[in-house]
Amino acid sequence: MVERGALPINIKNFKSTKKIALATIGLITIAGLAVYYIGDLKKQRFLYSSDSDYKIVSGEVSFRETFHSVKGLAENADIIAEAEVISQKNNSNYERLDVYTVSELRLTKVYKGDVEIDDTVSVLETGGEFDEREVAKYFSGKSRKSGSESRNDDLGVIMQGIAGSIPMKQGNTYFVFLTEDDDDIYNIVGSVQGKIKINSENTLVSQVSPETIDQHGDLYFLPENYSGQNISELRNDVEQLIATSPN
């Protein structure tokens, strides 16, 4: 025992406390390295494909509702399925400068919903192929009436999307969470959140760039968490959620 003023300090206890502190620092360091390592693994396995031959022009919108987990998507979906896009149609409005795409999906695996394999559903998404030259023609007609002309040398086809997400592409297969709208049309749950591409090797692929995911925070948790993984990971998670759902 050593006395320093009126406060006694036990050397043995001091050494034990020091060991505990060093052990705690060690655990914190290991935990920090583990988080860094897991984050680095996610970046390494992340797969991204824009799936567009055209320049992508992305608009920003205020979403009516967004979700922060697969559970949220599953609870709000009328249909959860894997599906192939067998046909689609772009619907452009050159006066309003907007476009939406309606895709016909053939269901290849069903997890939830009053549908069966090989059924087809129509899904509407904001965005799609948009020909700027047609816009120029539309407005040049009005310009000629007013006596002015406009140049359109640099115009061409672009791909419009919202918040960095473009519509599904014909020929691709997707894991989708769908909600029914009017007239037997379905929407993606969370507008852009409830879909992710499945490639020919049964690996999930993001159609949203890593930069866009970083920019929009938790909006794209599905590609952030599952891109680069085998489809079995998402299948297992969804099947467990369905099995434990009260509905």
C-alpha positions in Angstrom: 0.0 0.0 0.0 1.3 3.5 -1.0 -0.1 6.7 0.4 -0.3 9.8 -1.6 -1.9 12.6 0.4 -5.0 11.2 2.0 -5.9 8.8 -0.8 -4.6 5.3 -0.5 -3.8 3.5 -3.8 -3.6 -0.3 -4.0 -0.8 -1.2 -6.4 -2.3 -4.6 -7.1 -5.7 -3.2 -7.9 -4.2 -0.5 -10.0 -2.4 -3.1 -12.2 -5.6 -5.1 -12.5 -7.5 -2.0 -13.6 -4.8 -1.2 -16.1 -5.1 -4.7 -17.6 -8.9 -4.4 -17.8 -8.5 -1.0 -19.6 -6.0 -2.4 -22.0 -8.3 -5.4 -22.7 -11.2 -3.1 -23.3 -9.1 -1.0 -25.7 -8.1 -4.2 -27.5 -11.7 -5.3 -27.9 -12.8 -1.9 -29.2 -9.9 -2.0 -31.7 -10.9 -5.5 -32.8 -14.6 -4.5 -33.2 -13.5 -1.4 -35.2 -11.4 -3.6 -37.5 -14.2 -6.1 -37.9 -16.6 -3.3 -39.0 -14.0 -2.0 -41.4 -13.4 -5.5 -42.8 -17.1 -6.3 -43.2 -17.6 -2.9 -45.0 -14.6 -3.6 -47.2 -16.0 -7.1 -48.1 -19.3 -5.5 -49.1 -17.5 -3.1 -51.4 -15.5 -5.9 -52.9 -18.5 -8.1 -53.7 -20.8 -5.3 -54.8 -21.9 -5.7 -58.4 -23.3 -2.8 -60.5 -24.6 -2.6 -64.0 -26.5 0.4 -65.3 -28.1 -1.8 -68.0 -28.6 1.2 -70.3 -26.9 2.1 -73.6 -28.0 5.7 -73.2 -27.0 8.6 -70.9 -28.9 8.3 -67.6 -30.6 11.5 -66.5 -32.0 11.2 -63.0 -34.6 13.4 -61.5 -35.3 13.9 -57.8 -38.7 13.3 -56.2 -40.3 13.2 -52.8 -41.3 9.7 -52.1 -44.7 9.1 -50.6 -43.3 6.2 -48.5 -39.9 4.6 -48.1 -38.7 1.6 -46.2 -35.6 0.7 -44.3 -35.6 -3.1 -44.3 -36.6 -6.1 -46.3 -39.2 -6.7 -43.6 -40.9 -3.4 -44.4 -40.9 -4.2 -48.1 -42.4 -7.7 -47.4 -45.1 -6.4 -45.1 -46.3 -3.9 -47.6 -46.1 -6.1 -50.7 -49.1 -7.7 -52.3 -46.7 -9.9 -54.4 -43.2 -11.0 -53.7 -41.7 -12.9 -56.6 -38.9 -13.5 -59.0 -39.9 -12.5 -62.5 -38.7 -12.0 -66.0 -39.5 -8.9 -68.0 -41.0 -10.3 -71.2 -42.1 -7.1 -72.8 -42.4 -3.4 -72.1 -43.6 -0.1 -73.5 -42.3 3.4 -72.9 -45.0 6.1 -72.7 -43.4 9.5 -73.4 -45.1 12.9 -73.1 -43.0 15.4 -74.9 -45.1 18.4 -73.8 -44.7 17.5 -70.2 -41.2 16.3 -70.6 -41.8 13.0 -68.8 -42.0 9.3 -69.5 -43.2 6.2 -67.7 -42.6 2.5 -68.5 -45.0 -0.4 -68.3 -43.4 -3.8 -68.1 -45.0 -7.2 -68.5 -43.5 -9.6 -66.0 -43.7 -13.4 -66.0 -43.5 -14.8 -62.5 -40.9 -17.6 -62.2 -41.0 -18.0 -58.4 -43.7 -16.8 -56.0 -43.2 -16.1 -52.3 -46.3 -14.1 -51.5 -49.5 -13.1 -53.3 -52.6 -14.5 -54.9 -50.7 -15.5 -58.1 -48.9 -18.5 -59.5 -45.8 -19.3 -61.4 -46.1 -18.3 -65.1 -48.8 -15.7 -64.3 -48.1 -12.3 -65.8 -48.4 -8.9 -64.1 -48.0 -5.4 -65.5 -45.7 -3.0 -63.5 -45.6 0.7 -64.0 -42.4 2.7 -63.2 -41.5 6.3 -63.6 -38.8 6.9 -66.2 -37.7 5.2 -69.4 -36.2 5.9 -72.8 -36.8 9.4 -73.9 -35.9 11.0 -77.2 -34.8 14.6 -76.8 -35.1 15.1 -80.6 -38.8 14.5 -80.5 -39.0 17.2 -77.8 -37.1 19.5 -80.1 -39.5 18.8 -82.9 -42.5 19.4 -80.7 -41.2 22.7 -79.5 -39.6 23.8 -82.8 -43.1 23.7 -84.3 -44.1 26.3 -81.7 -40.9 28.2 -82.3 -41.5 28.5 -86.0 -44.9 29.9 -85.3 -43.3 32.6 -83.1 -40.6 33.3 -85.7 -37.6 31.7 -83.8 -35.6 28.6 -84.4 -33.7 26.2 -82.1 -30.7 23.9 -82.7 -30.8 20.3 -81.7 -27.4 18.9 -82.8 -26.4 17.5 -79.5 -29.8 15.8 -78.7 -30.5 12.1 -78.7 -32.1 9.3 -76.7 -31.6 9.4 -73.0 -32.7 7.2 -70.1 -34.8 8.9 -67.5 -35.0 7.7 -64.0 -35.7 8.9 -60.5 -33.2 9.1 -57.6 -30.6 7.3 -59.7 -32.9 4.3 -60.4 -34.0 3.5 -64.0 -36.9 1.1 -64.9 -36.4 -2.6 -65.3 -35.1 -3.9 -68.7 -36.7 -6.4 -71.1 -35.0 -9.8 -70.9 -33.8 -9.3 -67.4 -34.9 -11.2 -64.3 -35.6 -9.4 -61.0 -36.5 -10.1 -57.4 -39.5 -7.8 -56.9 -41.8 -6.5 -54.1 -45.0 -5.3 -55.8 -48.1 -3.4 -54.6 -51.3 -3.4 -56.6 -52.6 -0.1 -57.9 -55.8 0.6 -59.9 -56.8 -1.3 -63.1 -54.6 -4.3 -62.3 -51.4 -2.3 -62.6 -48.7 -2.9 -60.0 -46.0 -0.6 -58.6 -42.7 -1.3 -57.0 -42.9 -1.1 -53.2 -41.1 2.1 -52.1 -41.2 3.4 -55.7 -37.6 2.4 -56.4 -36.7 0.3 -53.4 -38.4 -3.0 -54.0 -36.5 -4.5 -57.0 -33.0 -5.9 -57.6 -31.7 -7.7 -60.7 -30.8 -11.4 -60.8 -28.1 -12.3 -63.3 -27.6 -15.6 -65.2 -25.4 -16.9 -62.3 -28.1 -16.3 -59.7 -26.2 -13.4 -58.3 -27.9 -10.2 -57.3 -26.8 -7.1 -59.2 -27.4 -3.4 -58.3 -28.7 -1.2 -61.1 -28.0 1.8 -58.8 -24.4 3.0 -58.7 -22.4 3.0 -55.4 -22.2 6.8 -55.6 -25.9 7.1 -55.8 -26.4 4.7 -52.9 -24.0 6.8 -50.7 -25.8 9.9 -51.7 -29.3 8.6 -50.8 -28.4 6.9 -47.5 -30.8 4.1 -46.6 -33.0 4.4 -49.7 -31.1 1.6 -51.5 -30.6 -0.8 -48.6 -31.6 -3.8 -50.8 -28.7 -3.5 -53.4 -26.3 -2.2 -50.7 -26.9 -5.3 -48.5 -27.4 -8.0 -51.2 -25.6 -6.9 -54.4 -22.9 -9.5 -55.2 -24.6 -12.2 -53.1 -26.2 -15.4 -54.3 -29.9 -15.2 -54.6 -30.2 -17.8 -51.9 -29.4 -15.2 -49.2 -32.4 -13.0 -50.1 -34.6 -16.0 -50.7 -33.9 -17.3 -47.2 -34.5 -13.9 -45.5 -37.8 -13.5 -47.3 -39.0 -17.0 -46.7 -38.2 -16.6 -42.9 -40.2 -13.3 -42.9 -43.1 -14.9 -44.6 -43.1 -17.9 -42.3 -43.1 -15.7 -39.1 -45.6 -13.2 -40.5 -48.9 -13.0 -38.6 -50.7 -12.6 -41.9 
